[in-house]
């Protein structure tokens, strides 16, 4: 599925839609160059999933992972693997435990063989102006209509 997201509101609406479809055990792999909107999409997803539009969602660039409690007892984990060279440090970050909840992963190429097969891949690219972007979405067969 290919989408044009003309502004921030469109990116937030996509994130809210994905949050409504996500279930424990799901992975969202967010791909694209620096500045493509991966963190923006993750932030909007987490705010929607928690039901808190004012939720503080810092970028996990330096902490590598931030975790959030979701209604119903599940958890979501936002990973930013930019600073990793491969999957070697994922065990220390609690990857296996995090997979019981929902994981959002920026720079998923660093997962190597640990990339979940049934993940939703969202590839973002910058658009013509600051807030626009394009999105290619693959995965979650049958869930996205």
Phi, psi and omega in degrees: 000130179248133180229147168254125179251098189288342183204178181299321180299322179292321177295318179295322179295319176299314180300318179295320178297315179295321179298323179291338181264342186287146180227156176308137183097350180279152174232137173244118181258114186259113185245157177141166182288171174306136177082007183280343179112014180299311180293324178298315179295316180298316180300313180295321177301309184294321177296319179291315182297325180275345184076018182238096182294345179257009182306131175284119182233085179288153176292134179275027182304319183263327178277342180075331177210140173233139182243148184222136175279136178250156175303144180090000175093353178282173177227155173238144183231124182255111180257137170237106188263014183308320184277356178268151177264347181184191185281359186305324184268003185293326180299319179295334180274358179081031183305311184299317179293320181299327182296347175287335176259211177257133176243137172246127187233117171270141184063053184292348176300336179287348178289335183054230183290353179274358178297124181296133182297322185262027181287158170270124178258123177242112180255119182253148176220142179299148178261197184290328178236177190304320185262356181266154178200165172249154180224133171247127184240127180225136177117187182050049182309133179085342180270326182264122180243000000 
